[in-house]
Amino acid sequence: MTRSSVTLLVPGLAEPPRDVGDFPATPALDRLFARARATPDPETGFERALVQGFFETAQAPWAALSSWGDTGAPPRGAVLRVEPLHLQAGTHHHVHFDQARLDLDAQESAAIVNRLNAFLEAEGMTLKAPSPGRWYLHLPAAPAMTTQPLHHGLTPGTSLWMPTGPDAAEFKRLVTELQMLLHDHPVNVARERLGQLPVNSLWLWGEGTLPPDGRAPFDLIVGAEAIGRGLAQASGAAWYANGSTLGQSIPILPQRVLWVVDALLRPALWNEPEDWVRALVRFERDLATLTRTCFHHANITLRPLAGHAYHARPGSFWRSWRRARPFIRRLGPSQP
């Protein structure tokens, strides 16, 4: 019988915010790290790690996958993912606030997109908003430029959206034009009157088109919002929205599972210790359920994207002589 495997992709686990204080008890995590074998894992970028093994191309079509996940159908042609933002410019850096802080509703999103489309039609482009905080710019041709995922811009101290490549200047001009249209939009006027952050900027990213054939390294994908669902649809895998019932209602056996736990990433980037600890407690609870259910039958790999991956086989959990200690101590550059 083919043994099941569960790959846990957990960005932000190895970068706790400052001032976390005392860590909560994490016996399941501590035990996994104590029993696991560490191997080098050079990939540290979340989006790149997420799509590893699915495509042969070096540039993964993140926006196309996300659009597929949000709409249920693969986009035709080139597409960029567009994140509505509130930008605050400081003396030495910029701070971006995304949908998690904006909390745009569907009506606000539609009203903004309608105005922007009146301008974009002349450019041969169309903006669609299947989700209030995730928009998609459909293009007449794939742009010759390289962009950065939104997480790059959410890191405090980073500069404004800066693509590179032959078409970068044209798209920077486009974003500037769109920012002018956002300035006095009625939705923003109403939001400011209510003390809410207005949408005054956009982050475009995820260039690339879907290749004709992809790989299927997993049978089941859990989490990773729209991109995870798009990966599942592109590869023929099943998809579940989150891992809160992993090992119970989600069928693990016998399957190859990718479980994406990205709730720690944002508070790690934003230095939000309370949110990070809450996400850690949820992950510890779900991991305890997973290991209770599957440790006799499944290989488990944990990837915190911090230089090493950690592999535990069913027999590993009987290594009682390997003393458990707080997992964070095992995440340094020198691994056992």
C-alpha positions in Angstrom: 0.0 0.0 0.0 1.3 3.5 -0.9 2.0 5.4 2.3 0.3 8.8 2.6 2.4 11.9 2.9 1.6 15.3 4.3 3.7 18.4 3.5 3.1 21.3 5.9 4.0 24.6 4.3 4.2 27.1 7.3 5.8 30.4 6.3 6.3 32.7 9.3 6.8 29.9 11.8 10.6 30.6 12.1 10.3 34.4 12.2 8.3 35.2 15.4 7.6 38.9 15.9 9.6 40.8 18.5 8.2 40.9 22.0 6.3 37.7 21.8 7.2 37.0 25.4 6.6 33.6 26.7 5.7 31.1 23.9 2.6 29.0 24.5 3.1 25.3 25.1 3.5 23.5 21.7 4.0 19.8 22.6 3.0 18.5 19.1 5.4 20.8 17.4 8.2 20.1 19.9 7.7 16.4 19.4 7.7 16.6 15.6 10.9 18.6 15.6 12.5 16.2 18.1 11.7 13.1 16.0 12.3 14.7 12.6 15.3 14.6 10.3 16.4 18.0 9.0 17.5 18.5 5.4 18.5 21.7 3.5 15.6 23.6 1.9 16.9 26.6 0.1 13.5 28.1 -1.0 12.4 30.9 1.4 9.8 32.6 -0.7 6.2 31.6 0.1 4.6 31.8 -3.3 7.5 30.1 -5.0 7.5 27.3 -2.5 3.8 26.9 -2.9 4.0 26.1 -6.6 7.1 24.0 -6.5 6.6 20.7 -8.4 3.5 21.8 -10.3 5.1 23.5 -13.4 8.3 23.1 -15.4 8.5 26.9 -16.1 10.7 29.0 -13.8 8.0 31.7 -13.5 4.8 30.4 -12.0 1.5 32.0 -13.3 0.4 33.1 -9.8 -2.3 35.6 -11.0 -3.7 33.1 -13.5 -3.9 30.4 -10.8 -5.5 32.8 -8.4 -8.1 33.9 -10.9 -8.9 30.3 -11.6 -9.4 29.6 -8.0 -11.6 32.7 -7.5 -13.7 32.2 -10.6 -13.7 28.4 -11.2 -12.4 28.8 -14.8 -8.9 29.3 -16.2 -8.4 32.8 -17.5 -8.0 33.3 -21.2 -4.7 35.0 -22.0 -2.5 37.1 -19.8 -3.7 38.4 -16.4 -2.2 40.2 -13.4 -3.5 40.1 -9.9 -4.4 43.5 -8.5 -4.5 44.2 -4.8 -6.3 47.3 -3.6 -4.2 49.1 -1.0 -4.0 52.1 1.2 -0.5 53.6 0.9 1.0 55.8 3.6 4.2 57.4 2.5 6.8 58.1 5.2 10.1 60.0 5.2 12.2 56.9 4.5 9.7 54.2 3.5 6.1 53.4 2.5 3.6 51.3 4.5 0.9 49.3 2.6 -2.4 48.3 4.1 -4.2 45.6 2.2 -7.6 44.0 2.2 -7.0 42.6 5.7 -7.1 46.2 7.0 -9.3 47.8 4.3 -12.1 45.2 4.6 -13.7 46.3 1.3 -17.2 44.9 0.7 -18.5 43.7 -2.7 -20.4 46.9 -3.4 -17.4 49.2 -2.7 -15.2 47.0 -4.8 -17.6 47.0 -7.7 -18.0 50.7 -7.7 -14.2 51.3 -7.7 -13.6 48.7 -10.5 -16.4 50.3 -12.6 -14.7 53.6 -12.6 -11.2 52.2 -13.3 -12.6 50.1 -16.2 -13.9 53.2 -17.9 -10.2 54.3 -18.2 -8.8 50.8 -18.8 -11.0 50.1 -21.8 -9.0 52.6 -23.8 -5.9 50.7 -22.9 -7.3 47.4 -24.1 -7.6 46.0 -20.6 -10.4 44.9 -18.3 -10.4 44.7 -14.5 -12.6 42.1 -12.8 -13.3 41.7 -9.1 -14.7 38.2 -8.3 -13.5 38.9 -4.7 -13.7 42.3 -2.9 -10.0 42.2 -2.1 -8.6 40.3 -5.1 -9.0 41.9 -8.5 -7.6 40.7 -11.9 -6.4 42.8 -14.8 -6.9 41.0 -18.1 -4.4 42.1 -20.7 -4.2 41.9 -24.5 -0.7 40.4 -24.2 1.7 39.1 -21.5 3.8 41.9 -20.2 7.6 41.7 -20.4 8.3 42.4 -16.7 8.9 40.8 -13.4 6.8 41.7 -10.3 6.9 40.8 -6.6 4.1 39.1 -4.6 2.2 41.3 -2.3 3.9 39.9 0.8 7.0 41.7 -0.4 5.2 45.0 -0.2 3.7 44.3 3.2 7.1 44.1 4.8 7.5 47.5 6.6 10.2 49.6 5.0 9.8 48.4 1.4 9.3 50.9 -1.4 6.3 51.4 -3.6 5.4 48.7 -6.2 8.5 48.5 -8.5 8.4 46.0 -11.4 11.4 45.5 -13.5 11.8 44.7 -17.2 11.1 46.3 -20.6 7.4 46.9 -19.9 7.9 48.1 -16.3 7.8 51.8 -17.1 4.5 51.5 -19.0 2.8 49.7 -16.1 4.2 52.1 -13.5 2.6 54.9 -15.6 -0.7 52.9 -15.6 -0.7 52.5 -11.8 -0.1 56.3 -11.5 -3.1 57.0 -13.7 -5.2 54.7 -11.7 -4.1 56.3 -8.5 -5.4 59.6 -9.8 -8.8 58.1 -10.5 -8.9 56.6 -6.9 -8.1 60.0 -5.3 -11.6 61.5 -5.2 -13.7 58.3 -5.8 -17.0 58.5 -4.0 -16.3 55.2 -2.2 -13.1 56.7 -0.8 -14.8 59.9 0.2 -17.4 57.9 2.1 -14.8 55.7 3.7 -12.8 58.7 5.0 -16.0 60.3 6.4 -16.5 57.1 8.4 -12.9 57.1 9.6 -12.0 54.1 7.3 -8.8 53.8 5.2 -9.4 54.8 1.5 -8.1 52.8 -1.4 -5.4 55.0 -2.9 -3.0 52.6 -4.6 -2.8 49.2 -6.3 -0.3 46.3 -6.3 0.0 44.4 -9.5 1.8 41.1 -9.5 1.7 37.5 -10.7 2.6 37.8 -14.4 2.6 34.7 -16.6 0.1 32.5 -18.5 -1.0 29.0 -17.7 1.2 26.4 -19.4 -0.6 23.7 -21.4 0.3 20.9 -19.1 1.1 20.9 -15.3 2.1 18.3 -12.9 0.2 16.7 -10.1 2.5 16.3 -7.1 -0.4 16.2 -4.6 -3.8 14.6 -4.4 -5.2 17.1 -1.9 -4.4 20.8 -1.2 -5.6 22.4 2.0 -5.6 26.2 2.4 -3.7 28.9 0.4 -6.8 30.8 -0.5 -7.4 31.4 -4.2 -4.0 30.3 -5.4 -4.3 27.0 -3.6 -7.7 26.3 -5.1 -6.4 27.3 -8.5 -3.5 24.9 -8.1 -5.9 22.1 -7.2 -8.0 22.8 -10.3 -5.0 23.0 -12.6 -3.6 19.7 -11.3 -6.7 17.7 -10.7 -6.3 17.7 -6.9 -9.1 18.1 -4.3 -9.1 21.3 -2.3 -10.3 22.2 1.2 -10.4 25.8 2.4 -8.5 25.3 5.7 -7.0 22.7 8.0 -9.2 23.2 11.1 -10.6 19.6 10.7 -7.6 18.0 9.1 -7.3 14.4 10.1 -11.0 14.3 11.0 -13.4 15.2 8.2 -10.7 15.8 5.6 -9.7 12.4 4.1 -5.9 12.0 4.5 -5.4 8.4 3.7 -4.1 7.3 1.3 -3.2 10.6 -0.3 -0.4 13.0 -1.0 -1.4 16.2 0.9 -0.2 19.7 0.8 -1.4 21.6 3.8 -0.7 25.4 3.7 -0.7 27.2 7.0 -0.1 30.9 6.1 -1.8 32.5 9.1 1.6 33.1 10.8 3.1 34.9 7.8 1.3 38.2 8.1 1.8 38.8 11.8 5.5 37.8 11.3 5.9 40.5 8.6 3.9 43.1 10.5 5.5 42.4 13.9 2.1 41.6 15.5 3.0 39.2 18.4 -0.6 38.6 19.7 -1.9 37.6 16.2 1.2 35.5 15.7 0.7 33.6 18.9 -3.0 33.1 18.2 -2.1 31.6 14.8 0.6 29.4 16.5 -1.9 28.0 19.0 -4.3 27.1 16.2 -1.6 25.4 14.2 -0.5 23.5 17.3 -4.0 22.3 17.9 -4.4 21.2 14.2 -1.0 19.5 14.2 -1.9 17.6 17.3 -5.0 16.3 15.6 -3.0 15.4 12.5 -0.3 13.5 14.3 -2.8 11.6 16.5 -4.7 10.5 13.4 -1.9 9.9 10.9 1.4 9.4 12.5 1.2 5.5 12.2 0.5 5.8 8.5 1.9 9.0 6.9 5.2 10.6 6.2 5.1 14.2 7.4 7.3 17.0 6.1 7.3 20.5 7.7 8.7 23.4 5.6 9.0 26.6 7.6 10.9 28.2 4.6 13.9 29.1 6.8 16.7 27.0 5.3 15.6 23.5 6.4 12.8 21.0 6.0 11.9 18.5 8.7 10.9 14.9 7.8 9.2 12.5 10.1 8.2 9.0 9.2 5.7 6.9 11.2 8.6 5.1 13.0 10.1 8.5 13.9 7.5 9.2 16.6 8.8 6.2 18.6 12.2 7.8 19.1 11.5 8.6 22.7 15.2 9.0 23.4 15.2 12.2 21.3 14.2 14.7 24.0 11.6 17.3 23.0 12.5 20.9 23.5 10.9 24.1 22.3 10.7 23.9 18.6 12.0 27.5 18.1 15.4 26.4 19.4 15.7 23.9 16.5 15.1 26.5 13.8 18.5 28.1 13.9 21.0 27.9 11.0 22.8 24.9 12.6 20.4 22.1 12.5 20.7 18.6 14.1 
